[in-house]
């Protein structure tokens, strides 16, 4: 199999898999080389400092924040409330929620922290770039398990009065990158790969009751056509697998130095009232700030995790609107981390995502080094 093609048995790019792995090593190398990183920052700062006054205004920082969002894989600002919250947090990291202008030194420090955080996240949960060219799909079609897997998939389809075309389209949606199929939910894949392949059954009459043999025979034809279209127009897919089992939280809670450091950093993102107290409603903001160290996604990014966090917040009455002193706020945040850890240990959350990459394989963010 040609280099860069996803192997069915190892989609994560290990031995036998040819996917390009984005594990944060390029970012670590950039930030770790003081001379190169300083030059990189000088160039980016000059690029952003439109009025050449030696400081970046909030307006001038917006392209940098957008670039960081692109590097994180977030949708464009203004299209998602959850994502907009993260964009706001990134901007607050630069301005500390108060400053109207940011110096080059401050810009370098925050950018370094953000890039190192991204690198740590990629090291923990690498993204594998897969080139899907139809070869794995053909391997699946010709494998001994093809018929049994497709019969199992067919049994899950709920189309009591659907046509053969409907059944096959729904079945294609159930195939995964492990079977050599890019996400057919993607509009480009549907228009350019799936729909042309379905033309082979355009002349088939609809049946009141579609037999298993008919389904398997026609599905095989369509899948072979899909494989041919993929050979002509390979699809690039970014694949990631994450399991949230509380282990990262456990490591953080067992390291007092790192925990205290993370809590102090989180508190810097939270505004205080005139009495120096912190509103409990800002606990979610603080949890997001400590989330990277605790191996947690931002609130709003993963529905299953949001349910766990909401349940924990209800347990500690985090939304009662009261203001508390710093020590109490830290205690509550630590309690939230501990309770979240216990819930995830009992019921881990596993997430696998596959996104079609419509841009060239160089990073869409100008704040990241190009992949080697």
FIGUVEX-432898 format. One record per residue (C-alpha): residue number from 1; x, y, z. Coordinates in nm, 4 decimals, padded with zeros to 6 digits. Layout:
BEGIN
+-----+----------+----------+----------+
: pos :       c1 :       c2 :       c3 :
+-----+----------+----------+----------+
: NUM :        X :        Y :        Z :
...
+-----+----------+----------+----------+
This chain:
BEGIN
+-----+----------+----------+----------+
: pos :       c1 :       c2 :       c3 :
+-----+----------+----------+----------+
:   1 :  00.0000 :  00.0000 :  00.0000 :
:   2 :  00.1312 :  00.3424 : -00.0890 :
:   3 :  00.2641 :  00.5667 :  00.1820 :
:   4 : -00.0011 :  00.7938 :  00.3296 :
:   5 : -00.2900 :  00.5492 :  00.2948 :
:   6 : -00.4918 :  00.4523 :  00.6017 :
:   7 : -00.4526 :  00.0866 :  00.6983 :
:   8 : -00.7703 : -00.0786 :  00.8280 :
:   9 : -00.5992 : -00.2348 :  01.1271 :
:  10 : -00.4090 :  00.0762 :  01.2352 :
:  11 : -00.5880 :  00.3974 :  01.1573 :
:  12 : -00.3818 :  00.5891 :  01.4117 :
:  13 : -00.0649 :  00.5721 :  01.2059 :
:  14 :  00.1297 :  00.3176 :  01.4079 :
:  15 :  00.3250 :  00.0264 :  01.2671 :
:  16 :  00.1778 : -00.0523 :  00.9276 :
:  17 : -00.0254 :  00.2703 :  00.9135 :
:  18 :  00.0941 :  00.5448 :  00.6801 :
:  19 : -00.0977 :  00.8450 :  00.8136 :
:  20 :  00.0848 :  01.1690 :  00.8783 :
:  21 :  00.0829 :  01.2139 :  01.2562 :
:  22 :  00.0415 :  01.5613 :  01.4056 :
:  23 :  00.1799 :  01.5086 :  01.7561 :
:  24 :  00.2939 :  01.8598 :  01.8474 :
:  25 :  00.6665 :  01.7884 :  01.7936 :
:  26 :  00.7002 :  02.0646 :  01.5316 :
:  27 :  00.5474 :  02.3161 :  01.7728 :
:  28 :  00.7737 :  02.2020 :  02.0581 :
:  29 :  01.0763 :  02.2367 :  01.8313 :
:  30 :  00.9732 :  02.5896 :  01.7324 :
:  31 :  00.9090 :  02.7165 :  02.0861 :
:  32 :  01.2117 :  02.5339 :  02.2251 :
:  33 :  01.4551 :  02.7151 :  01.9952 :
:  34 :  01.4819 :  03.0626 :  02.1517 :
:  35 :  01.6492 :  03.2238 :  01.8513 :
:  36 :  01.4047 :  03.0791 :  01.5973 :
:  37 :  01.0991 :  03.1461 :  01.8155 :
:  38 :  01.2051 :  03.5079 :  01.8826 :
:  39 :  01.2437 :  03.5621 :  01.5090 :
:  40 :  00.9060 :  03.3979 :  01.4518 :
:  41 :  00.7411 :  03.6251 :  01.7119 :
:  42 :  00.9125 :  03.9369 :  01.5685 :
:  43 :  00.7728 :  03.8572 :  01.2254 :
:  44 :  00.4201 :  03.7848 :  01.3522 :
:  45 :  00.4156 :  04.0900 :  01.5785 :
:  46 :  00.5258 :  04.3179 :  01.2954 :
:  47 :  00.2625 :  04.1610 :  01.0705 :
:  48 : -00.0118 :  04.2310 :  01.3263 :
:  49 :  00.1059 :  04.5770 :  01.4388 :
:  50 : -00.0640 :  04.7679 :  01.1586 :
:  51 : -00.0099 :  05.1143 :  01.3081 :
:  52 :  00.3543 :  05.0342 :  01.3980 :
:  53 :  00.3224 :  05.1722 :  01.7524 :
:  54 :  00.5011 :  04.8771 :  01.9122 :
:  55 :  00.1846 :  04.7466 :  02.0813 :
:  56 : -00.1108 :  04.5360 :  01.9691 :
:  57 : -00.4625 :  04.6640 :  02.0206 :
:  58 : -00.7572 :  04.4287 :  02.0693 :
:  59 : -00.8479 :  04.4911 :  01.7044 :
:  60 : -00.4958 :  04.4037 :  01.5905 :
:  61 : -00.5032 :  04.0849 :  01.8017 :
:  62 : -00.8171 :  03.9554 :  01.6303 :
:  63 : -00.6321 :  03.7885 :  01.3365 :
:  64 : -00.4038 :  03.6113 :  01.5850 :
:  65 : -00.7030 :  03.4870 :  01.7848 :
:  66 : -00.8695 :  03.3694 :  01.4621 :
:  67 : -00.5492 :  03.1855 :  01.3628 :
:  68 : -00.5340 :  03.0106 :  01.6988 :
:  69 : -00.8968 :  02.9089 :  01.6562 :
:  70 : -00.8152 :  02.7649 :  01.3130 :
:  71 : -00.5212 :  02.5752 :  01.4618 :
:  72 : -00.7547 :  02.4316 :  01.7252 :
:  73 : -00.9973 :  02.3266 :  01.4526 :
:  74 : -01.2718 :  02.5633 :  01.5709 :
:  75 : -01.5419 :  02.6932 :  01.3346 :
:  76 : -01.5214 :  03.0588 :  01.2358 :
:  77 : -01.5922 :  03.3110 :  01.5074 :
:  78 : -01.9604 :  03.4022 :  01.5286 :
:  79 : -02.0891 :  03.0634 :  01.4124 :
:  80 : -02.1008 :  02.8789 :  01.7459 :
:  81 : -02.1657 :  03.0003 :  02.1001 :
:  82 : -01.9370 :  02.7321 :  02.2429 :
:  83 : -01.6535 :  02.8204 :  02.0068 :
:  84 : -01.7023 :  03.1939 :  02.0616 :
:  85 : -01.6484 :  03.1343 :  02.4323 :
:  86 : -01.3104 :  02.9779 :  02.3530 :
:  87 : -01.2165 :  03.2682 :  02.1221 :
:  88 : -01.3029 :  03.5064 :  02.4041 :
:  89 : -01.0856 :  03.3089 :  02.6450 :
:  90 : -00.7912 :  03.3203 :  02.4034 :
:  91 : -00.8254 :  03.6993 :  02.3716 :
:  92 : -00.8437 :  03.7293 :  02.7505 :
:  93 : -00.5183 :  03.5349 :  02.7759 :
:  94 : -00.3476 :  03.8109 :  02.5780 :
:  95 : -00.5194 :  04.1065 :  02.7451 :
:  96 : -00.5698 :  03.9515 :  03.0919 :
:  97 : -00.9288 :  04.0727 :  03.0552 :
:  98 : -00.8234 :  04.4297 :  03.1275 :
:  99 : -00.5492 :  04.5633 :  02.9014 :
: 100 : -00.6334 :  04.7492 :  02.5837 :
: 101 : -00.2837 :  04.7001 :  02.4378 :
: 102 : -00.0309 :  04.4169 :  02.4485 :
: 103 :  00.3469 :  04.4545 :  02.4256 :
: 104 :  00.5709 :  04.2265 :  02.2215 :
: 105 :  00.7037 :  04.0648 :  02.5402 :
: 106 :  00.3504 :  03.9873 :  02.6606 :
: 107 :  00.2535 :  03.8633 :  02.3150 :
: 108 :  00.5525 :  03.6280 :  02.3087 :
: 109 :  00.4842 :  03.4899 :  02.6577 :
: 110 :  00.1153 :  03.4196 :  02.5924 :
: 111 :  00.1771 :  03.2804 :  02.2441 :
: 112 :  00.4421 :  03.0484 :  02.3864 :
: 113 :  00.2006 :  02.9226 :  02.6544 :
: 114 : -00.0781 :  02.8684 :  02.4010 :
: 115 :  00.1457 :  02.6867 :  02.1514 :
: 116 :  00.2956 :  02.4677 :  02.4234 :
: 117 : -00.0564 :  02.3883 :  02.5406 :
: 118 : -00.1526 :  02.2867 :  02.1865 :
: 119 :  00.1629 :  02.0743 :  02.1605 :
: 120 :  00.0831 :  01.9013 :  02.4892 :
: 121 : -00.2688 :  01.8298 :  02.3685 :
: 122 : -00.1429 :  01.6883 :  02.0372 :
: 123 :  00.1152 :  01.4768 :  02.2171 :
: 124 : -00.1579 :  01.3322 :  02.4381 :
: 125 : -00.4126 :  01.2936 :  02.1550 :
: 126 : -00.2364 :  01.3052 :  01.8167 :
: 127 : -00.4243 :  01.3834 :  01.4987 :
: 128 : -00.3555 :  01.1472 :  01.2110 :
: 129 : -00.3889 :  01.2815 :  00.8571 :
: 130 : -00.5154 :  01.0020 :  00.6321 :
: 131 : -00.5186 :  00.9885 :  00.2534 :
: 132 : -00.8160 :  00.7728 :  00.1576 :
: 133 : -00.7721 :  00.6554 : -00.1997 :
: 134 : -01.0086 :  00.3591 : -00.2323 :
: 135 : -00.7506 :  00.0878 : -00.1673 :
: 136 : -00.8702 :  00.0106 :  00.1849 :
: 137 : -01.2329 :  00.0143 :  00.0712 :
: 138 : -01.1507 : -00.2458 : -00.1968 :
: 139 : -00.9715 : -00.4496 :  00.0700 :
: 140 : -01.2877 : -00.4355 :  00.2840 :
: 141 : -01.5149 : -00.5301 : -00.0086 :
: 142 : -01.3002 : -00.8362 : -00.0820 :
: 143 : -01.2523 : -00.9380 :  00.2813 :
: 144 : -01.4226 : -01.2475 :  00.4323 :
: 145 : -01.5995 : -01.0239 :  00.6839 :
: 146 : -01.7652 : -00.8004 :  00.4218 :
: 147 : -02.1013 : -00.9772 :  00.4051 :
: 148 : -02.1404 : -01.0265 :  00.7799 :
: 149 : -02.0464 : -00.6646 :  00.8551 :
: 150 : -02.2850 : -00.5312 :  00.5924 :
: 151 : -02.5699 : -00.7560 :  00.7137 :
: 152 : -02.5105 : -00.6202 :  01.0637 :
: 153 : -02.5162 : -00.2629 :  00.9303 :
: 154 : -02.8302 : -00.3328 :  00.7277 :
: 155 : -03.0097 : -00.4598 :  01.0378 :
: 156 : -02.9544 : -00.1205 :  01.2016 :
: 157 : -03.1138 :  00.0775 :  00.9188 :
: 158 : -03.4620 :  00.2071 :  00.9921 :
: 159 : -03.6169 :  00.2511 :  00.6483 :
: 160 : -03.9457 :  00.0540 :  00.6431 :
: 161 : -04.0470 :  00.1942 :  00.3038 :
: 162 : -03.7114 :  00.3041 :  00.1677 :
: 163 : -03.5818 :  00.2344 : -00.1813 :
: 164 : -03.2700 :  00.0329 : -00.2551 :
: 165 : -03.0887 :  00.3594 : -00.3192 :
: 166 : -03.1969 :  00.4887 :  00.0231 :
: 167 : -03.0694 :  00.1727 :  00.1925 :
: 168 : -02.7324 :  00.1890 :  00.0204 :
: 169 : -02.6911 :  00.5597 :  00.0937 :
: 170 : -02.7685 :  00.5018 :  00.4617 :
: 171 : -02.5328 :  00.2022 :  00.4701 :
: 172 : -02.2485 :  00.4116 :  00.3241 :
: 173 : -02.3008 :  00.6603 :  00.6073 :
: 174 : -02.2320 :  00.3756 :  00.8530 :
: 175 : -01.8924 :  00.2890 :  00.7019 :
: 176 : -01.5853 :  00.4351 :  00.8716 :
: 177 : -01.2279 :  00.5271 :  00.7827 :
: 178 : -01.1222 :  00.1880 :  00.9215 :
: 179 : -01.3161 :  00.0367 :  00.6302 :
: 180 : -01.1669 :  00.2870 :  00.3858 :
: 181 : -01.4649 :  00.5222 :  00.3636 :
: 182 : -01.4321 :  00.8975 :  00.4233 :
: 183 : -01.7217 :  01.0628 :  00.6122 :
: 184 : -02.0044 :  01.0604 :  00.3565 :
: 185 : -02.1868 :  01.3121 :  00.5759 :
: 186 : -01.9410 :  01.5679 :  00.4346 :
: 187 : -02.1137 :  01.7592 :  00.1535 :
: 188 : -01.8116 :  01.7417 : -00.0797 :
: 189 : -01.7783 :  01.3657 : -00.0327 :
: 190 : -02.1510 :  01.3187 : -00.0904 :
: 191 : -02.1555 :  01.5315 : -00.4074 :
: 192 : -01.8286 :  01.4169 : -00.5631 :
: 193 : -01.7876 :  01.0576 : -00.4440 :
: 194 : -02.1138 :  00.9054 : -00.3209 :
: 195 : -02.3744 :  01.0477 : -00.5587 :
: 196 : -02.1782 :  00.9656 : -00.8772 :
: 197 : -02.1221 :  00.6114 : -00.7443 :
: 198 : -02.4968 :  00.5699 : -00.6849 :
: 199 : -02.5641 :  00.6172 : -01.0562 :
: 200 : -02.5035 :  00.2444 : -01.1034 :
: 201 : -02.8381 :  00.1726 : -00.9353 :
: 202 : -03.0271 :  00.4617 : -01.0918 :
: 203 : -03.2107 :  00.2226 : -01.3230 :
: 204 : -03.3045 : -00.0276 : -01.0525 :
: 205 : -03.6718 : -00.0288 : -00.9680 :
: 206 : -03.7719 :  00.0262 : -00.6086 :
: 207 : -03.8778 : -00.2857 : -00.4236 :
: 208 : -04.1421 : -00.3194 : -00.1580 :
: 209 : -03.9227 : -00.5699 :  00.0210 :
: 210 : -03.5496 : -00.5619 : -00.0544 :
: 211 : -03.3881 : -00.9012 : -00.0186 :
: 212 : -03.0586 : -00.9444 :  00.1621 :
: 213 : -02.8935 : -01.0844 : -00.1508 :
: 214 : -03.0099 : -00.7877 : -00.3593 :
: 215 : -02.8825 : -00.5417 : -00.1029 :
: 216 : -02.5391 : -00.7079 : -00.0768 :
: 217 : -02.4994 : -00.7388 : -00.4530 :
: 218 : -02.5962 : -00.3797 : -00.5304 :
: 219 : -02.4073 : -00.2390 : -00.2337 :
: 220 : -02.0900 : -00.4130 : -00.3529 :
: 221 : -02.1278 : -00.2493 : -00.6963 :
: 222 : -02.1746 :  00.0954 : -00.5453 :
: 223 : -01.8843 :  00.0485 : -00.3024 :
: 224 : -01.6590 : -00.0542 : -00.5918 :
: 225 : -01.7642 :  00.2619 : -00.7745 :
: 226 : -01.6900 :  00.4668 : -00.4617 :
: 227 : -01.3432 :  00.3089 : -00.4470 :
: 228 : -01.2851 :  00.4020 : -00.8104 :
: 229 : -01.3891 :  00.7645 : -00.7501 :
: 230 : -01.1602 :  00.7769 : -00.4449 :
: 231 : -00.8716 :  00.6496 : -00.6573 :
: 232 : -00.9359 :  00.9376 : -00.8976 :
: 233 : -01.0036 :  01.1949 : -00.6253 :
: 234 : -00.8408 :  01.0869 : -00.2949 :
: 235 : -00.9917 :  01.2421 :  00.0173 :
: 236 : -00.7785 :  01.3744 :  00.3045 :
: 237 : -00.9253 :  01.3059 :  00.6491 :
: 238 : -00.8080 :  01.4263 :  00.9913 :
: 239 : -00.8669 :  01.1413 :  01.2357 :
: 240 : -00.8462 :  01.1646 :  01.6136 :
: 241 : -00.9401 :  00.9395 :  01.9025 :
: 242 : -00.9760 :  01.0641 :  02.2585 :
: 243 : -01.0669 :  00.8803 :  02.5772 :
: 244 : -01.1515 :  01.0881 :  02.8838 :
: 245 : -01.1077 :  00.8484 :  03.1762 :
: 246 : -01.0033 :  01.0868 :  03.4533 :
: 247 : -00.6375 :  00.9777 :  03.4469 :
: 248 : -00.5089 :  01.3249 :  03.3527 :
: 249 : -00.7097 :  01.4813 :  03.6382 :
: 250 : -00.5709 :  01.2190 :  03.8759 :
: 251 : -00.2128 :  01.3049 :  03.7731 :
: 252 : -00.2791 :  01.6742 :  03.8280 :
: 253 : -00.4419 :  01.6258 :  04.1692 :
: 254 : -00.1528 :  01.4071 :  04.2838 :
: 255 :  00.1035 :  01.6780 :  04.1993 :
: 256 :  00.0532 :  01.9636 :  04.4469 :
: 257 :  00.2993 :  02.1956 :  04.2726 :
: 258 :  00.1344 :  02.1579 :  03.9316 :
: 259 : -00.2137 :  02.1766 :  04.0835 :
: 260 : -00.1366 :  02.5002 :  04.2714 :
: 261 :  00.0211 :  02.6446 :  03.9564 :
: 262 : -00.2840 :  02.5546 :  03.7466 :
: 263 : -00.5260 :  02.6951 :  04.0058 :
: 264 : -00.3333 :  03.0221 :  04.0327 :
: 265 : -00.3315 :  03.0587 :  03.6539 :
: 266 : -00.7048 :  02.9857 :  03.6424 :
: 267 : -00.7812 :  03.2497 :  03.9052 :
: 268 : -00.6068 :  03.5136 :  03.6945 :
: 269 : -00.8788 :  03.4691 :  03.4310 :
: 270 : -01.1600 :  03.5323 :  03.6779 :
: 271 : -01.2713 :  03.8869 :  03.7710 :
: 272 : -01.3148 :  03.9793 :  04.1376 :
: 273 : -01.5824 :  04.1959 :  04.2943 :
: 274 : -01.5037 :  04.5101 :  04.4920 :
: 275 : -01.4542 :  04.2993 :  04.8057 :
: 276 : -01.1937 :  04.0801 :  04.6371 :
: 277 : -01.4325 :  03.7848 :  04.6152 :
: 278 : -01.5068 :  03.5670 :  04.3120 :
: 279 : -01.8528 :  03.4772 :  04.1875 :
: 280 : -01.9153 :  03.1029 :  04.1696 :
: 281 : -02.0667 :  03.1539 :  03.8257 :
: 282 : -01.7083 :  03.1928 :  03.7005 :
: 283 : -01.6167 :  02.8376 :  03.8049 :
: 284 : -01.6830 :  02.7150 :  03.4496 :
: 285 : -01.4439 :  02.9758 :  03.3136 :
: 286 : -01.1848 :  02.8673 :  03.5686 :
: 287 : -01.2414 :  02.4998 :  03.4859 :
: 288 : -01.1766 :  02.5760 :  03.1182 :
: 289 : -00.8553 :  02.7518 :  03.2171 :
: 290 : -00.7334 :  02.4499 :  03.4134 :
: 291 : -00.8804 :  02.2071 :  03.1608 :
: 292 : -00.5674 :  02.1638 :  02.9500 :
: 293 : -00.3645 :  02.0555 :  03.2528 :
: 294 : -00.6488 :  01.8251 :  03.3568 :
: 295 : -00.7007 :  01.6718 :  03.0129 :
: 296 : -01.0511 :  01.8163 :  02.9770 :
: 297 : -01.2083 :  01.9708 :  02.6642 :
: 298 : -01.3496 :  02.3253 :  02.6837 :
: 299 : -01.7064 :  02.3444 :  02.8095 :
: 300 : -01.9385 :  02.3348 :  02.5103 :
: 301 : -01.7009 :  02.1335 :  02.2918 :
: 302 : -01.8267 :  01.7840 :  02.3825 :
: 303 : -02.1880 :  01.7159 :  02.4803 :
: 304 : -02.1127 :  01.4005 :  02.6820 :
: 305 : -01.8504 :  01.5843 :  02.8880 :
: 306 : -02.0808 :  01.8838 :  02.9356 :
: 307 : -02.3359 :  01.6506 :  03.0978 :
: 308 : -02.0728 :  01.5212 :  03.3410 :
: 309 : -01.9565 :  01.8733 :  03.4304 :
: 310 : -02.3136 :  02.0009 :  03.4693 :
: 311 : -02.3921 :  01.7114 :  03.7030 :
: 312 : -02.0815 :  01.7862 :  03.9114 :
: 313 : -02.1652 :  02.1580 :  03.9252 :
: 314 : -02.5120 :  02.0733 :  04.0537 :
: 315 : -02.3587 :  01.8555 :  04.3248 :
: 316 : -02.1464 :  02.1439 :  04.4588 :
: 317 : -02.4130 :  02.4142 :  04.4076 :
: 318 : -02.1791 :  02.5987 :  04.1727 :
: 319 : -02.4608 :  02.7981 :  04.0151 :
: 320 : -02.6108 :  02.9529 :  04.3272 :
: 321 : -02.4785 :  03.3004 :  04.2364 :
: 322 : -02.2805 :  03.3469 :  04.5565 :
: 323 : -01.9377 :  03.5113 :  04.5839 :
: 324 : -01.6588 :  03.3385 :  04.7771 :
: 325 : -01.3035 :  03.4097 :  04.8847 :
: 326 : -01.0076 :  03.2881 :  04.6769 :
: 327 : -00.9317 :  02.9913 :  04.9014 :
: 328 : -01.2933 :  02.8737 :  04.8900 :
: 329 : -01.3004 :  02.9208 :  04.5113 :
: 330 : -00.9862 :  02.7055 :  04.4757 :
: 331 : -01.1338 :  02.4449 :  04.7088 :
: 332 : -01.4523 :  02.4290 :  04.5014 :
: 333 : -01.2552 :  02.4031 :  04.1766 :
: 334 : -01.0460 :  02.1205 :  04.3221 :
: 335 : -01.3626 :  01.9468 :  04.4415 :
: 336 : -01.5114 :  01.9803 :  04.0918 :
: 337 : -01.1975 :  01.8255 :  03.9426 :
: 338 : -01.2098 :  01.5375 :  04.1912 :
: 339 : -01.5775 :  01.4651 :  04.1325 :
: 340 : -01.5304 :  01.4834 :  03.7548 :
: 341 : -01.2392 :  01.2387 :  03.7842 :
: 342 : -01.4527 :  00.9889 :  03.9772 :
: 343 : -01.7355 :  01.0066 :  03.7242 :
: 344 : -01.4980 :  00.9569 :  03.4318 :
: 345 : -01.3226 :  00.6672 :  03.6049 :
: 346 : -01.6608 :  00.4977 :  03.6448 :
: 347 : -01.7838 :  00.5829 :  03.2929 :
: 348 : -01.5033 :  00.6873 :  03.0540 :
: 349 : -01.6015 :  00.8923 :  02.7494 :
: 350 : -01.4468 :  00.7836 :  02.4196 :
: 351 : -01.4669 :  01.0089 :  02.1162 :
: 352 : -01.3529 :  00.9399 :  01.7626 :
: 353 : -01.3739 :  01.2123 :  01.5017 :
: 354 : -01.3093 :  01.2202 :  01.1295 :
: 355 : -01.3102 :  01.5493 :  00.9433 :
: 356 : -01.2480 :  01.5983 :  00.5735 :
: 357 : -00.9612 :  01.8404 :  00.5164 :
: 358 : -01.0574 :  02.0753 :  00.2346 :
: 359 : -00.7403 :  02.2847 :  00.2642 :
: 360 : -00.3827 :  02.1888 :  00.1695 :
: 361 : -00.2005 :  01.9879 :  00.4366 :
: 362 : -00.0107 :  02.2932 :  00.5517 :
: 363 : -00.1712 :  02.4426 :  00.8608 :
: 364 : -00.4596 :  02.6853 :  00.8011 :
: 365 : -00.3150 :  02.8892 :  01.0865 :
: 366 : -00.0230 :  03.1223 :  01.0196 :
: 367 :  00.0641 :  03.0968 :  01.3885 :
: 368 :  00.1738 :  02.7350 :  01.3528 :
: 369 :  00.4822 :  02.6005 :  01.1776 :
: 370 :  00.4083 :  02.4001 :  00.8632 :
: 371 :  00.4045 :  02.0241 :  00.9104 :
: 372 :  00.7267 :  01.8567 :  00.8069 :
+-----+----------+----------+----------+
